[in-house]
């Protein structure tokens, strides 16, 4: 997953990357593994600039799934910072580029929420619920959005 | 091109706060 050029570019553009190796950094692994509840490898955490965890990827994923999860975490960092326009843009990019990954329906949901948070216009939640009638009907995210109809 | 992972996590977290930049923290057992 790391050798994928798209992953490398995305990580270098969006994060300060750090690695704690279970053996070679054993003391760090014990300390940070305990702090962040990382008890398995690979575990990849996306932290905001204050060190708060915003997304977690546990276990191996193929490249498209991995990259879309990384993008999801980065979008959630913007969401938590109440950067609604940036968050929505990032969530929608996932839906556009990786519609068939698990991140797709989750991103569609949060894109709608981001738009709503930025505008306080409930029509965007209904629009999101309508979008789930066209795709991702069998997902948990469609169920969550169904309340907005 | 590759990712230049850092291992000085304390410094990384401090710099992240100063630079207002997110951190990707990889717990790994892969051969280095």
N, CA and C atoms of all chains as a GROMACS GRO file, in nm:
protein
  543
    1UNK      N    1   0.081  -0.121   0.000
    1UNK     CA    2   0.000   0.000   0.000
    1UNK      C    3   0.085   0.127   0.000
    2UNK      N    4   0.196   0.128   0.075
    2UNK     CA    5   0.279   0.247   0.079
    2UNK      C    6   0.351   0.276  -0.052
    3UNK      N    7   0.391   0.174  -0.128
    3UNK     CA    8   0.461   0.208  -0.254
    3UNK      C    9   0.372   0.274  -0.358
    4UNK      N   10   0.240   0.270  -0.342
    4UNK     CA   11   0.151   0.329  -0.440
    4UNK      C   12   0.179   0.480  -0.450
    5UNK      N   13   0.206   0.525  -0.571
    5UNK     CA   14   0.245   0.666  -0.591
    5UNK      C   15   0.138   0.764  -0.546
    6UNK      N   16   0.012   0.727  -0.566
    6UNK     CA   17  -0.097   0.816  -0.526
    6UNK      C   18  -0.100   0.831  -0.373
    7UNK      N   19  -0.074   0.720  -0.305
    7UNK     CA   20  -0.071   0.723  -0.158
    7UNK      C   21   0.045   0.809  -0.110
    8UNK      N   22   0.160   0.790  -0.170
    8UNK     CA   23   0.279   0.867  -0.131
    8UNK      C   24   0.253   1.016  -0.150
    9UNK      N   25   0.198   1.052  -0.264
    9UNK     CA   26   0.170   1.194  -0.293
    9UNK      C   27   0.070   1.251  -0.194
   10UNK      N   28  -0.034   1.176  -0.167
   10UNK     CA   29  -0.138   1.225  -0.076
   10UNK      C   30  -0.083   1.244   0.065
   11UNK      N   31  -0.005   1.147   0.111
   11UNK     CA   32   0.050   1.157   0.247
   11UNK      C   33   0.147   1.275   0.255
   12UNK      N   34   0.235   1.286   0.158
   12UNK     CA   35   0.334   1.394   0.163
   12UNK      C   36   0.271   1.533   0.156
   13UNK      N   37   0.159   1.542   0.086
   13UNK     CA   38   0.093   1.673   0.072
   13UNK      C   39   0.007   1.711   0.193
   14UNK      N   40  -0.036   1.610   0.269
   14UNK     CA   41  -0.137   1.637   0.371
   14UNK      C   42  -0.095   1.615   0.515
   15UNK      N   43   0.016   1.546   0.536
   15UNK     CA   44   0.052   1.507   0.671
   15UNK      C   45   0.202   1.523   0.699
   16UNK      N   46   0.233   1.527   0.828
   16UNK     CA   47   0.368   1.496   0.872
   16UNK      C   48   0.365   1.347   0.905
   17UNK      N   49   0.437   1.264   0.831
   17UNK     CA   50   0.429   1.120   0.852
   17UNK      C   51   0.527   1.070   0.958
   18UNK      N   52   0.478   0.989   1.049
   18UNK     CA   53   0.564   0.931   1.154
   18UNK      C   54   0.534   0.782   1.164
   19UNK      N   55   0.635   0.706   1.197
   19UNK     CA   56   0.618   0.561   1.210
   19UNK      C   57   0.675   0.513   1.341
   20UNK      N   58   0.600   0.427   1.406
   20UNK     CA   59   0.647   0.360   1.527
   20UNK      C   60   0.653   0.211   1.495
   21UNK      N   61   0.773   0.155   1.497
   21UNK     CA   62   0.789   0.014   1.464
   21UNK      C   63   0.782  -0.069   1.591
   22UNK      N   64   0.708  -0.178   1.582
   22UNK     CA   65   0.681  -0.259   1.700
   22UNK      C   66   0.810  -0.312   1.764
   23UNK      N   67   0.912  -0.341   1.684
   23UNK     CA   68   1.037  -0.394   1.739
   23UNK      C   69   1.145  -0.287   1.746
   24UNK      N   70   1.165  -0.217   1.635
   24UNK     CA   71   1.277  -0.122   1.629
   24UNK      C   72   1.254   0.002   1.715
   25UNK      N   73   1.129   0.034   1.741
   25UNK     CA   74   1.094   0.148   1.828
   25UNK      C   75   1.012   0.095   1.945
   26UNK      N   76   1.059  -0.008   2.010
   26UNK     CA   77   0.973  -0.081   2.104
   26UNK      C   78   0.925   0.006   2.220
   27UNK      N   79   1.012   0.093   2.270
   27UNK     CA   80   0.968   0.179   2.381
   27UNK      C   81   0.862   0.277   2.336
   28UNK      N   82   0.884   0.335   2.215
   28UNK     CA   83   0.783   0.426   2.160
   28UNK      C   84   0.652   0.352   2.133
   29UNK      N   85   0.666   0.229   2.083
   29UNK     CA   86   0.546   0.150   2.052
   29UNK      C   87   0.466   0.125   2.179
   30UNK      N   88   0.536   0.093   2.286
   30UNK     CA   89   0.467   0.067   2.412
   30UNK      C   90   0.394   0.193   2.459
   31UNK      N   91   0.463   0.305   2.449
   31UNK     CA   92   0.408   0.431   2.499
   31UNK      C   93   0.292   0.482   2.413
   32UNK      N   94   0.319   0.496   2.283
   32UNK     CA   95   0.215   0.552   2.196
   32UNK      C   96   0.107   0.450   2.164
   33UNK      N   97   0.145   0.323   2.160
   33UNK     CA   98   0.045   0.221   2.139
   33UNK      C   99  -0.057   0.221   2.251
   34UNK      N  100  -0.008   0.243   2.372
   34UNK     CA  101  -0.099   0.249   2.486
   34UNK      C  102  -0.180   0.378   2.483
   35UNK      N  103  -0.111   0.489   2.454
   35UNK     CA  104  -0.182   0.619   2.450
   35UNK      C  105  -0.297   0.619   2.352
   36UNK      N  106  -0.273   0.560   2.234
   36UNK     CA  107  -0.373   0.565   2.127
   36UNK      C  108  -0.451   0.434   2.112
   37UNK      N  109  -0.426   0.338   2.198
   37UNK     CA  110  -0.499   0.213   2.189
   37UNK      C  111  -0.470   0.136   2.062
   38UNK      N  112  -0.344   0.138   2.020
   38UNK     CA  113  -0.303   0.063   1.900
   38UNK      C  114  -0.241  -0.069   1.945
   39UNK      N  115  -0.314  -0.178   1.925
   39UNK     CA  116  -0.269  -0.307   1.975
   39UNK      C  117  -0.247  -0.407   1.863
   40UNK      N  118  -0.247  -0.357   1.740
   40UNK     CA  119  -0.232  -0.446   1.626
   40UNK      C  120  -0.161  -0.369   1.516
   41UNK      N  121  -0.093  -0.438   1.428
   41UNK     CA  122  -0.031  -0.372   1.314
   41UNK      C  123  -0.079  -0.438   1.184
   42UNK      N  124  -0.086  -0.363   1.074
   42UNK     CA  125  -0.069  -0.218   1.075
   42UNK      C  126  -0.191  -0.147   1.135
   43UNK      N  127  -0.162  -0.042   1.211
   43UNK     CA  128  -0.264   0.054   1.253
   43UNK      C  129  -0.216   0.192   1.211
   44UNK      N  130  -0.297   0.260   1.136
   44UNK     CA  131  -0.262   0.393   1.087
   44UNK      C  132  -0.361   0.493   1.145
   45UNK      N  133  -0.310   0.591   1.216
   45UNK     CA  134  -0.394   0.693   1.276
   45UNK      C  135  -0.374   0.825   1.203
   46UNK      N  136  -0.484   0.894   1.181
   46UNK     CA  137  -0.479   1.029   1.126
   46UNK      C  138  -0.515   1.124   1.240
   47UNK      N  139  -0.418   1.203   1.280
   47UNK     CA  140  -0.432   1.292   1.394
   47UNK      C  141  -0.443   1.436   1.346
   48UNK      N  142  -0.523   1.515   1.415
   48UNK     CA  143  -0.523   1.657   1.381
   48UNK      C  144  -0.397   1.722   1.440
   49UNK      N  145  -0.382   1.851   1.416
   49UNK     CA  146  -0.256   1.916   1.455
   49UNK      C  147  -0.239   1.924   1.606
   50UNK      N  148  -0.345   1.895   1.681
   50UNK     CA  149  -0.335   1.889   1.826
   50UNK      C  150  -0.312   1.747   1.877
   51UNK      N  151  -0.297   1.654   1.786
   51UNK     CA  152  -0.269   1.516   1.824
   51UNK      C  153  -0.394   1.434   1.853
   52UNK      N  154  -0.512   1.489   1.826
   52UNK     CA  155  -0.636   1.414   1.850
   52UNK      C  156  -0.663   1.320   1.732
   53UNK      N  157  -0.696   1.196   1.764
   53UNK     CA  158  -0.726   1.098   1.659
   53UNK      C  159  -0.856   1.133   1.589
   54UNK      N  160  -0.854   1.138   1.455
   54UNK     CA  161  -0.975   1.165   1.377
   54UNK      C  162  -1.016   1.049   1.288
   55UNK      N  163  -0.921   0.957   1.263
   55UNK     CA  164  -0.954   0.841   1.181
   55UNK      C  165  -0.853   0.731   1.206
   56UNK      N  166  -0.898   0.607   1.192
   56UNK     CA  167  -0.812   0.492   1.221
   56UNK      C  168  -0.831   0.387   1.112
   57UNK      N  169  -0.720   0.335   1.062
   57UNK     CA  170  -0.723   0.226   0.966
   57UNK      C  171  -0.647   0.109   1.028
   58UNK      N  172  -0.716   0.000   1.051
   58UNK     CA  173  -0.652  -0.118   1.111
   58UNK      C  174  -0.651  -0.230   1.008
   59UNK      N  175  -0.535  -0.291   0.988
   59UNK     CA  176  -0.523  -0.401   0.895
   59UNK      C  177  -0.494  -0.354   0.754
   60UNK      N  178  -0.452  -0.450   0.674
   60UNK     CA  179  -0.417  -0.422   0.533
   60UNK      C  180  -0.540  -0.389   0.451
   61UNK      N  181  -0.523  -0.298   0.355
   61UNK     CA  182  -0.625  -0.271   0.255
   61UNK      C  183  -0.558  -0.258   0.118
   62UNK      N  184  -0.625  -0.301   0.011
   62UNK     CA  185  -0.575  -0.274  -0.124
   62UNK      C  186  -0.565  -0.124  -0.149
   63UNK      N  187  -0.491  -0.088  -0.250
   63UNK     CA  188  -0.454   0.053  -0.270
   63UNK      C  189  -0.573   0.149  -0.276
   64UNK      N  190  -0.673   0.120  -0.359
   64UNK     CA  191  -0.785   0.213  -0.372
   64UNK      C  192  -0.860   0.228  -0.240
   65UNK      N  193  -0.878   0.118  -0.171
   65UNK     CA  194  -0.946   0.123  -0.042
   65UNK      C  195  -0.863   0.200   0.060
   66UNK      N  196  -0.734   0.175   0.058
   66UNK     CA  197  -0.647   0.242   0.153
   66UNK      C  198  -0.644   0.393   0.129
   67UNK      N  199  -0.625   0.432   0.003
   67UNK     CA  200  -0.619   0.574  -0.028
   67UNK      C  201  -0.752   0.643   0.005
   68UNK      N  202  -0.861   0.578  -0.027
   68UNK     CA  203  -0.991   0.642   0.002
   68UNK      C  204  -1.013   0.655   0.152
   69UNK      N  205  -0.962   0.559   0.229
   69UNK     CA  206  -0.972   0.573   0.376
   69UNK      C  207  -0.884   0.687   0.426
   70UNK      N  208  -0.766   0.699   0.370
   70UNK     CA  209  -0.680   0.812   0.408
   70UNK      C  210  -0.749   0.945   0.377
   71UNK      N  211  -0.811   0.952   0.259
   71UNK     CA  212  -0.882   1.074   0.219
   71UNK      C  213  -1.000   1.102   0.312
   72UNK      N  214  -1.066   0.995   0.354
   72UNK     CA  215  -1.178   1.010   0.447
   72UNK      C  216  -1.131   1.070   0.579
   73UNK      N  217  -1.021   1.019   0.628
   73UNK     CA  218  -0.967   1.072   0.752
   73UNK      C  219  -0.926   1.218   0.740
   74UNK      N  220  -0.866   1.252   0.627
   74UNK     CA  221  -0.825   1.392   0.608
   74UNK      C  222  -0.947   1.483   0.601
   75UNK      N  223  -1.052   1.435   0.537
   75UNK     CA  224  -1.175   1.514   0.531
   75UNK      C  225  -1.235   1.529   0.671
   76UNK      N  226  -1.227   1.425   0.751
   76UNK     CA  227  -1.281   1.433   0.887
   76UNK      C  228  -1.202   1.530   0.974
   77UNK      N  229  -1.074   1.545   0.945
   77UNK     CA  230  -0.994   1.645   1.016
   77UNK      C  231  -1.047   1.785   0.985
   78UNK      N  232  -1.076   1.811   0.858
   78UNK     CA  233  -1.134   1.941   0.821
   78UNK      C  234  -1.272   1.959   0.883
   79UNK      N  235  -1.350   1.852   0.886
   79UNK     CA  236  -1.484   1.858   0.945
   79UNK      C  237  -1.474   1.894   1.093
   80UNK      N  238  -1.384   1.828   1.164
   80UNK     CA  239  -1.370   1.853   1.308
   80UNK      C  240  -1.323   1.996   1.334
   81UNK      N  241  -1.249   2.052   1.238
   81UNK     CA  242  -1.203   2.192   1.251
   81UNK      C  243  -1.310   2.291   1.204
   82UNK      N  244  -1.428   2.240   1.169
   82UNK     CA  245  -1.540   2.321   1.122
   82UNK      C  246  -1.505   2.397   0.994
   83UNK      N  247  -1.420   2.338   0.914
   83UNK     CA  248  -1.388   2.392   0.782
   83UNK      C  249  -1.482   2.325   0.682
   84UNK      N  250  -1.607   2.373   0.684
   84UNK     CA  251  -1.714   2.301   0.615
   84UNK      C  252  -1.692   2.290   0.465
   85UNK      N  253  -1.652   2.398   0.400
   85UNK     CA  254  -1.634   2.393   0.254
   85UNK      C  255  -1.523   2.295   0.216
   86UNK      N  256  -1.413   2.302   0.290
   86UNK     CA  257  -1.301   2.212   0.260
   86UNK      C  258  -1.340   2.067   0.287
   87UNK      N  259  -1.410   2.045   0.397
   87UNK     CA  260  -1.453   1.909   0.430
   87UNK      C  261  -1.545   1.854   0.321
   88UNK      N  262  -1.643   1.934   0.280
   88UNK     CA  263  -1.736   1.886   0.177
   88UNK      C  264  -1.662   1.853   0.047
   89UNK      N  265  -1.572   1.942   0.010
   89UNK     CA  266  -1.494   1.918  -0.113
   89UNK      C  267  -1.417   1.786  -0.104
   90UNK      N  268  -1.358   1.762   0.011
   90UNK     CA  269  -1.279   1.639   0.027
   90UNK      C  270  -1.370   1.515   0.028
   91UNK      N  271  -1.484   1.524   0.096
   91UNK     CA  272  -1.575   1.409   0.098
   91UNK      C  273  -1.625   1.380  -0.044
   92UNK      N  274  -1.662   1.485  -0.117
   92UNK     CA  275  -1.716   1.463  -0.252
   92UNK      C  276  -1.609   1.407  -0.347
   93UNK      N  277  -1.486   1.444  -0.325
   93UNK     CA  278  -1.378   1.390  -0.408
   93UNK      C  279  -1.368   1.238  -0.392
   94UNK      N  280  -1.392   1.190  -0.271
   94UNK     CA  281  -1.390   1.045  -0.247
   94UNK      C  282  -1.503   0.977  -0.324
   95UNK      N  283  -1.623   1.037  -0.316
   95UNK     CA  284  -1.737   0.978  -0.387
   95UNK      C  285  -1.710   0.975  -0.538
   96UNK      N  286  -1.649   1.082  -0.588
   96UNK     CA  287  -1.621   1.090  -0.732
   96UNK      C  288  -1.512   0.992  -0.776
   97UNK      N  289  -1.406   0.983  -0.699
   97UNK     CA  290  -1.289   0.905  -0.742
   97UNK      C  291  -1.294   0.758  -0.700
   98UNK      N  292  -1.358   0.732  -0.586
   98UNK     CA  293  -1.360   0.595  -0.533
   98UNK      C  294  -1.502   0.555  -0.493
   99UNK      N  295  -1.594   0.559  -0.588
   99UNK     CA  296  -1.734   0.532  -0.554
   99UNK      C  297  -1.761   0.390  -0.508
  100UNK      N  298  -1.675   0.297  -0.547
  100UNK     CA  299  -1.701   0.156  -0.516
  100UNK      C  300  -1.628   0.106  -0.392
  101UNK      N  301  -1.566   0.196  -0.319
  101UNK     CA  302  -1.501   0.156  -0.195
  101UNK      C  303  -1.596   0.175  -0.077
  102UNK      N  304  -1.560   0.119   0.038
  102UNK     CA  305  -1.643   0.139   0.158
  102UNK      C  306  -1.649   0.286   0.198
  103UNK      N  307  -1.547   0.362   0.161
  103UNK     CA  308  -1.544   0.504   0.195
  103UNK      C  309  -1.649   0.583   0.117
  104UNK      N  310  -1.693   0.532   0.002
  104UNK     CA  311  -1.784   0.605  -0.085
  104UNK      C  312  -1.913   0.648  -0.015
  105UNK      N  313  -1.993   0.553   0.034
  105UNK     CA  314  -2.118   0.593   0.099
  105UNK      C  315  -2.097   0.675   0.225
  106UNK      N  316  -1.993   0.645   0.300
  106UNK     CA  317  -1.965   0.725   0.420
  106UNK      C  318  -1.934   0.869   0.381
  107UNK      N  319  -1.857   0.885   0.274
  107UNK     CA  320  -1.822   1.019   0.228
  107UNK      C  321  -1.944   1.094   0.176
  108UNK      N  322  -2.033   1.023   0.108
  108UNK     CA  323  -2.155   1.088   0.058
  108UNK      C  324  -2.237   1.142   0.174
  109UNK      N  325  -2.248   1.064   0.279
  109UNK     CA  326  -2.322   1.106   0.399
  109UNK      C  327  -2.260   1.233   0.459
  110UNK      N  328  -2.131   1.227   0.481
  110UNK     CA  329  -2.065   1.339   0.549
  110UNK      C  330  -2.051   1.462   0.460
  111UNK      N  331  -2.052   1.444   0.330
  111UNK     CA  332  -2.054   1.559   0.239
  111UNK      C  333  -2.183   1.637   0.259
  112UNK      N  334  -2.293   1.564   0.271
  112UNK     CA  335  -2.421   1.629   0.295
  112UNK      C  336  -2.425   1.700   0.429
  113UNK      N  337  -2.370   1.634   0.530
  113UNK     CA  338  -2.367   1.696   0.663
  113UNK      C  339  -2.281   1.822   0.662
  114UNK      N  340  -2.168   1.814   0.593
  114UNK     CA  341  -2.079   1.931   0.585
  114UNK      C  342  -2.150   2.050   0.522
  115UNK      N  343  -2.223   2.022   0.413
  115UNK     CA  344  -2.296   2.129   0.345
  115UNK      C  345  -2.402   2.189   0.437
  116UNK      N  346  -2.470   2.101   0.508
  116UNK     CA  347  -2.572   2.148   0.601
  116UNK      C  348  -2.509   2.233   0.712
  117UNK      N  349  -2.398   2.186   0.767
  117UNK     CA  350  -2.334   2.259   0.876
  117UNK      C  351  -2.289   2.398   0.830
  118UNK      N  352  -2.247   2.406   0.703
  118UNK     CA  353  -2.201   2.533   0.651
  118UNK      C  354  -2.312   2.629   0.614
  119UNK      N  355  -2.431   2.576   0.590
  119UNK     CA  356  -2.540   2.659   0.540
  119UNK      C  357  -2.660   2.665   0.634
  120UNK      N  358  -2.673   2.565   0.721
  120UNK     CA  359  -2.791   2.549   0.808
  120UNK      C  360  -2.919   2.534   0.725
  121UNK      N  361  -2.903   2.485   0.604
  121UNK     CA  362  -3.017   2.463   0.515
  121UNK      C  363  -3.048   2.314   0.511
  122UNK      N  364  -3.160   2.277   0.571
  122UNK     CA  365  -3.198   2.137   0.579
  122UNK      C  366  -3.224   2.071   0.444
  123UNK      N  367  -3.241   2.153   0.342
  123UNK     CA  368  -3.265   2.097   0.208
  123UNK      C  369  -3.147   2.011   0.163
  124UNK      N  370  -3.029   2.043   0.213
  124UNK     CA  371  -2.912   1.965   0.171
  124UNK      C  372  -2.910   1.826   0.236
  125UNK      N  373  -2.971   1.815   0.353
  125UNK     CA  374  -2.983   1.682   0.412
  125UNK      C  375  -3.083   1.598   0.332
  126UNK      N  376  -3.195   1.660   0.294
  126UNK     CA  377  -3.293   1.587   0.214
  126UNK      C  378  -3.233   1.547   0.078
  127UNK      N  379  -3.155   1.638   0.022
  127UNK     CA  380  -3.090   1.608  -0.106
  127UNK      C  381  -2.996   1.488  -0.091
  128UNK      N  382  -2.930   1.482   0.023
  128UNK     CA  383  -2.840   1.369   0.048
  128UNK      C  384  -2.920   1.239   0.062
  129UNK      N  385  -3.030   1.247   0.135
  129UNK     CA  386  -3.115   1.129   0.149
  129UNK      C  387  -3.165   1.083   0.012
  130UNK      N  388  -3.199   1.177  -0.072
  130UNK     CA  389  -3.243   1.143  -0.208
  130UNK      C  390  -3.132   1.076  -0.286
  131UNK      N  391  -3.010   1.124  -0.266
  131UNK     CA  392  -2.896   1.065  -0.337
  131UNK      C  393  -2.877   0.919  -0.299
  132UNK      N  394  -2.908   0.888  -0.174
  132UNK     CA  395  -2.895   0.750  -0.128
  132UNK      C  396  -3.004   0.658  -0.185
  133UNK      N  397  -3.107   0.718  -0.242
  133UNK     CA  398  -3.207   0.634  -0.310
  133UNK      C  399  -3.157   0.587  -0.445
  134UNK      N  400  -3.055   0.657  -0.496
  134UNK     CA  401  -3.000   0.626  -0.627
  134UNK      C  402  -2.881   0.532  -0.619
  135UNK      N  403  -2.811   0.536  -0.506
  135UNK     CA  404  -2.691   0.452  -0.491
  135UNK      C  405  -2.670   0.416  -0.345
  136UNK      N  406  -2.594   0.316  -0.323
  136UNK     CA  407  -2.558   0.272  -0.186
  136UNK      C  408  -2.681   0.239  -0.101
  137UNK      N  409  -2.787   0.189  -0.165
  137UNK     CA  410  -2.912   0.168  -0.091
  137UNK      C  411  -2.898   0.069   0.024
  138UNK      N  412  -2.807  -0.025   0.010
  138UNK     CA  413  -2.797  -0.133   0.109
  138UNK      C  414  -2.693  -0.105   0.217
  139UNK      N  415  -2.650   0.017   0.232
  139UNK     CA  416  -2.546   0.047   0.330
  139UNK      C  417  -2.605   0.108   0.458
  140UNK      N  418  -2.525   0.099   0.562
  140UNK     CA  419  -2.563   0.162   0.688
  140UNK      C  420  -2.583   0.312   0.670
  141UNK      N  421  -2.505   0.371   0.581
  141UNK     CA  422  -2.512   0.517   0.562
  141UNK      C  423  -2.643   0.558   0.498
  142UNK      N  424  -2.696   0.473   0.413
  142UNK     CA  425  -2.829   0.501   0.356
  142UNK      C  426  -2.935   0.496   0.466
  143UNK      N  427  -2.920   0.402   0.558
  143UNK     CA  428  -3.016   0.395   0.670
  143UNK      C  429  -3.006   0.522   0.755
  144UNK      N  430  -2.884   0.565   0.780
  144UNK     CA  431  -2.866   0.685   0.862
  144UNK      C  432  -2.925   0.809   0.795
  145UNK      N  433  -2.912   0.815   0.662
  145UNK     CA  434  -2.963   0.931   0.589
  145UNK      C  435  -3.115   0.926   0.572
  146UNK      N  436  -3.174   0.808   0.590
  146UNK     CA  437  -3.318   0.793   0.560
  146UNK      C  438  -3.405   0.881   0.651
  147UNK      N  439  -3.353   0.917   0.766
  147UNK     CA  440  -3.430   1.001   0.857
  147UNK      C  441  -3.451   1.142   0.800
  148UNK      N  442  -3.372   1.177   0.701
  148UNK     CA  443  -3.381   1.312   0.643
  148UNK      C  444  -3.486   1.324   0.534
  149UNK      N  445  -3.552   1.214   0.500
  149UNK     CA  446  -3.655   1.220   0.395
  149UNK      C  447  -3.781   1.290   0.446
  150UNK      N  448   0.986   0.834  -0.555
  150UNK     CA  449   0.935   0.911  -0.443
  150UNK      C  450   0.883   0.816  -0.337
  151UNK      N  451   0.914   0.846  -0.214
  151UNK     CA  452   0.863   0.764  -0.105
  151UNK      C  453   0.830   0.852   0.015
  152UNK      N  454   0.766   0.791   0.110
  152UNK     CA  455   0.729   0.865   0.230
  152UNK      C  456   0.846   0.863   0.327
  153UNK      N  457   0.885   0.980   0.372
  153UNK     CA  458   0.996   0.990   0.468
  153UNK      C  459   0.938   0.988   0.610
  154UNK      N  460   0.916   0.867   0.657
  154UNK     CA  461   0.860   0.855   0.791
  154UNK      C  462   0.961   0.899   0.896
  155UNK      N  463   0.914   0.974   0.990
  155UNK     CA  464   0.998   1.013   1.102
  155UNK      C  465   0.968   0.926   1.224
  156UNK      N  466   1.067   0.913   1.310
  156UNK     CA  467   1.049   0.828   1.427
  156UNK      C  468   1.055   0.909   1.557
  157UNK      N  469   1.082   1.038   1.544
  157UNK     CA  470   1.082   1.124   1.663
  157UNK      C  471   0.941   1.178   1.686
  158UNK      N  472   0.857   1.091   1.736
  158UNK     CA  473   0.714   1.121   1.743
  158UNK      C  474   0.686   1.243   1.831
  159UNK      N  475   0.759   1.257   1.940
  159UNK     CA  476   0.738   1.373   2.027
  159UNK      C  477   0.757   1.502   1.949
  160UNK      N  478   0.865   1.507   1.872
  160UNK     CA  479   0.892   1.628   1.793
  160UNK      C  480   0.788   1.648   1.683
  161UNK      N  481   0.748   1.538   1.622
  161UNK     CA  482   0.647   1.547   1.516
  161UNK      C  483   0.518   1.610   1.570
  162UNK      N  484   0.475   1.563   1.686
  162UNK     CA  485   0.351   1.616   1.743
  162UNK      C  486   0.365   1.763   1.780
  163UNK      N  487   0.483   1.799   1.829
  163UNK     CA  488   0.506   1.940   1.864
  163UNK      C  489   0.505   2.026   1.738
  164UNK      N  490   0.571   1.979   1.632
  164UNK     CA  491   0.576   2.055   1.507
  164UNK      C  492   0.438   2.065   1.442
  165UNK      N  493   0.361   1.959   1.455
  165UNK     CA  494   0.226   1.960   1.398
  165UNK      C  495   0.145   2.074   1.458
  166UNK      N  496   0.158   2.090   1.588
  166UNK     CA  497   0.087   2.199   1.654
  166UNK      C  498   0.133   2.335   1.606
  167UNK      N  499   0.263   2.348   1.588
  167UNK     CA  500   0.318   2.477   1.544
  167UNK      C  501   0.278   2.507   1.400
  168UNK      N  502   0.283   2.404   1.316
  168UNK     CA  503   0.256   2.422   1.173
  168UNK      C  504   0.108   2.409   1.138
  169UNK      N  505   0.028   2.370   1.236
  169UNK     CA  506  -0.115   2.343   1.213
  169UNK      C  507  -0.133   2.240   1.101
  170UNK      N  508  -0.052   2.135   1.108
  170UNK     CA  509  -0.057   2.031   1.004
  170UNK      C  510  -0.092   1.897   1.068
  171UNK      N  511  -0.179   1.818   1.004
  171UNK     CA  512  -0.213   1.687   1.058
  171UNK      C  513  -0.094   1.591   1.057
  172UNK      N  514  -0.109   1.485   1.136
  172UNK     CA  515  -0.004   1.383   1.148
  172UNK      C  516  -0.061   1.249   1.105
  173UNK      N  517   0.017   1.174   1.028
  173UNK     CA  518  -0.016   1.036   1.000
  173UNK      C  519   0.078   0.951   1.083
  174UNK      N  520   0.023   0.873   1.175
  174UNK     CA  521   0.104   0.792   1.266
  174UNK      C  522   0.081   0.645   1.232
  175UNK      N  523   0.188   0.581   1.186
  175UNK     CA  524   0.182   0.442   1.139
  175UNK      C  525   0.246   0.350   1.241
  176UNK      N  526   0.166   0.262   1.299
  176UNK     CA  527   0.219   0.157   1.386
  176UNK      C  528   0.243   0.036   1.297
  177UNK      N  529   0.369  -0.004   1.286
  177UNK     CA  530   0.406  -0.102   1.184
  177UNK      C  531   0.491  -0.213   1.241
  178UNK      N  532   0.479  -0.330   1.180
  178UNK     CA  533   0.570  -0.441   1.209
  178UNK      C  534   0.642  -0.485   1.083
  179UNK      N  535   0.626  -0.408   0.977
  179UNK     CA  536   0.686  -0.443   0.849
  179UNK      C  537   0.838  -0.431   0.855
  180UNK      N  538   0.910  -0.513   0.778
  180UNK     CA  539   1.057  -0.500   0.774
  180UNK      C  540   1.097  -0.359   0.733
  181UNK      N  541   1.200  -0.306   0.800
  181UNK     CA  542   1.242  -0.170   0.768
  181UNK      C  543   1.374  -0.170   0.692
   0.00000   0.00000   0.00000
